[in-house]
Amino acid sequence: HVYPSGRAAFKAIVASKGIPGLYTGYSSLLLREIPFDAMQLCMYEQLKLLHAKHFRPADRDTNNDLENGIIGALAGGFAAALTCPLDVIKTRLMTQKAGSALKYTGIAQAFGTIVKDEGMPALFKGMVPRVVMIGSGGAIFFGMYEFSKRLIHSKMAPKPAPSSTETE
């Protein structure tokens, strides 16, 4: 670890770079997160439609929780794999020790340095654990999202009006 504690990291970063130092790598975070989220959400919705059209039994009009979880895992894992190079760049920028000579000074420079020094495969370091972690998270997130959505809709559904035979 670069710092012995969160407090030590905070103090060292603020001492060497001021408050803006706490936001080092923020632009690379956005560069990774926005495409990742867009891909994951679009892929999730498209995979739900594909599943409904080709795999879901005709007697059901919605996916079950397991199906939603599997679809979420696929969407999350695929988006994680595609954005792995952006994650490597973000991580390299954010984990440099404050006060030392910086190896990476920006997104484009970090990309070039990584490719030049380590080759293109370095942009995919950690891809398998990233895909497993984010795929698992996607299964939980989208499974619970659809479950919660169904629960809220059932609680908010209008109650049927009493029939005329019940009021007599």
C-alpha positions as CSV (number, residue, x, y, z in Angstrom):
1,H,0.0,0.0,0.0
2,V,1.2,3.5,-0.7
3,Y,-0.2,5.0,2.5
4,P,-0.5,3.3,5.9
5,S,-4.0,4.7,6.4
6,G,-6.8,6.8,4.9
7,R,-5.9,9.6,7.2
8,A,-2.2,9.5,6.3
9,A,-3.2,9.5,2.6
10,F,-5.5,12.5,3.1
11,K,-2.9,14.5,4.9
12,A,-0.1,13.7,2.4
13,I,-2.2,14.5,-0.6
14,V,-3.5,17.8,0.8
15,A,0.0,18.8,2.0
16,S,1.5,18.2,-1.4
17,K,-1.3,19.1,-3.8
18,G,-3.9,20.9,-1.8
19,I,-7.6,20.0,-1.9
20,P,-7.6,19.6,-5.7
21,G,-5.2,16.7,-5.2
22,L,-8.1,14.7,-3.7
23,Y,-9.7,14.8,-7.2
24,T,-6.7,13.4,-9.0
25,G,-8.0,11.0,-11.7
26,Y,-11.6,12.3,-11.5
27,S,-11.7,13.0,-15.2
28,S,-10.4,9.5,-16.0
29,L,-13.1,8.1,-13.6
30,L,-15.8,9.9,-15.6
31,L,-14.2,8.7,-18.8
32,R,-14.5,5.1,-17.6
33,E,-17.8,5.3,-15.7
34,I,-20.0,7.1,-18.3
35,P,-19.3,4.6,-21.1
36,F,-19.5,1.7,-18.7
37,D,-22.9,2.7,-17.3
38,A,-24.3,3.5,-20.8
39,M,-23.1,0.1,-22.1
40,Q,-24.3,-1.8,-19.1
41,L,-27.8,-0.3,-19.0
42,C,-28.3,-0.5,-22.8
43,M,-27.0,-4.1,-22.9
44,Y,-29.2,-5.1,-20.0
45,E,-32.4,-3.7,-21.7
46,Q,-31.4,-5.3,-25.0
47,L,-30.7,-8.7,-23.4
48,K,-34.0,-8.6,-21.6
49,L,-35.8,-8.1,-25.0
50,L,-33.7,-10.8,-26.6
51,H,-34.5,-13.2,-23.8
52,A,-38.2,-12.4,-23.9
53,K,-38.3,-13.0,-27.7
54,H,-36.3,-16.2,-27.9
55,F,-36.0,-17.9,-24.6
56,R,-38.8,-17.0,-22.1
57,P,-41.8,-19.3,-22.0
58,A,-44.8,-17.9,-23.8
59,D,-47.0,-18.3,-20.7
60,R,-45.0,-15.6,-18.8
61,D,-44.9,-11.9,-19.6
62,T,-41.9,-11.0,-17.4
63,N,-38.5,-12.5,-16.5
64,N,-38.1,-14.2,-13.2
65,D,-35.5,-13.0,-10.6
66,L,-32.9,-15.6,-11.7
67,E,-33.2,-14.6,-15.4
68,N,-32.9,-10.9,-14.5
69,G,-29.8,-11.7,-12.4
70,I,-28.2,-13.7,-15.2
71,I,-28.9,-11.0,-17.8
72,G,-27.5,-8.4,-15.3
73,A,-24.4,-10.4,-14.9
74,L,-23.9,-10.7,-18.6
75,A,-24.4,-7.0,-19.2
76,G,-22.1,-6.0,-16.3
77,G,-19.4,-8.4,-17.3
78,F,-19.4,-7.4,-20.9
79,A,-19.3,-3.7,-20.1
80,A,-16.5,-4.3,-17.6
81,A,-14.4,-6.1,-20.2
82,L,-14.9,-3.4,-22.8
83,T,-14.0,-0.6,-20.4
84,C,-11.1,-2.4,-18.8
85,P,-8.4,-0.2,-20.5
86,L,-10.2,2.9,-19.2
87,D,-10.2,1.4,-15.7
88,V,-6.4,0.6,-15.9
89,I,-5.7,4.2,-16.9
90,K,-7.9,5.5,-14.1
91,T,-6.3,3.3,-11.5
92,R,-2.8,4.2,-12.6
93,L,-3.6,7.9,-12.4
94,M,-5.3,7.6,-9.0
95,T,-2.8,5.4,-7.2
96,Q,0.3,7.4,-7.7
97,K,2.0,8.5,-4.5
98,A,1.5,12.2,-3.8
99,G,4.7,14.2,-3.6
100,S,6.7,11.8,-5.9
101,A,7.6,12.4,-9.5
102,L,4.4,11.4,-11.4
103,K,4.8,8.8,-14.0
104,Y,1.4,9.5,-15.4
105,T,0.2,13.1,-15.9
106,G,-3.0,12.7,-17.8
107,I,-5.3,10.3,-19.6
108,A,-3.6,10.4,-23.1
109,Q,-0.1,10.4,-21.6
110,A,-0.9,7.5,-19.3
111,F,-2.3,5.5,-22.3
112,G,0.8,6.2,-24.3
113,T,3.2,5.4,-21.5
114,I,1.4,2.1,-20.6
115,V,1.4,0.9,-24.2
116,K,5.0,2.0,-24.8
117,D,6.4,0.5,-21.6
118,E,4.3,-2.5,-21.2
119,G,2.5,-3.2,-24.5
120,M,-1.3,-3.2,-25.3
121,P,-2.0,-6.3,-23.1
122,A,-1.2,-4.1,-20.0
123,L,-4.4,-2.2,-20.7
124,F,-6.3,-5.4,-19.9
125,K,-4.5,-6.3,-16.6
126,G,-7.0,-7.4,-14.0
127,M,-9.8,-7.9,-16.6
128,V,-10.8,-11.4,-15.3
129,P,-11.3,-10.3,-11.6
130,R,-13.0,-7.1,-12.9
131,V,-15.4,-9.0,-15.0
132,V,-16.2,-11.5,-12.2
133,M,-16.7,-8.8,-9.6
134,I,-18.8,-6.5,-11.8
135,G,-20.7,-9.4,-13.3
136,S,-21.6,-10.6,-9.8
137,G,-22.6,-7.1,-8.9
138,G,-24.7,-6.7,-12.0
139,A,-26.5,-9.9,-11.1
140,I,-27.3,-8.6,-7.6
141,F,-28.1,-5.1,-8.7
142,F,-30.4,-5.9,-11.7
143,G,-32.0,-8.8,-9.9
144,M,-32.9,-6.6,-6.9
145,Y,-33.8,-3.7,-9.2
146,E,-36.4,-5.8,-11.0
147,F,-37.6,-7.4,-7.8
148,S,-38.0,-3.9,-6.1
149,K,-39.7,-2.5,-9.1
150,R,-42.2,-5.4,-9.1
151,L,-42.8,-5.0,-5.4
152,I,-43.4,-1.2,-5.6
153,H,-45.7,-1.6,-8.6
154,S,-47.7,-4.2,-6.7
155,K,-48.0,-2.0,-3.6
156,M,-49.0,1.1,-5.7
157,A,-51.4,-0.7,-8.0
158,P,-55.0,0.6,-7.6
159,K,-57.2,-1.5,-5.4
160,P,-60.1,-3.0,-7.2
161,A,-63.4,-1.3,-6.5
162,P,-65.8,-3.4,-4.4
163,S,-68.4,-5.2,-6.6
164,S,-72.0,-4.3,-6.2
165,T,-72.7,-7.6,-4.5
166,E,-70.2,-6.8,-1.8
167,T,-71.8,-3.5,-0.9
168,E,-75.4,-4.8,-0.5
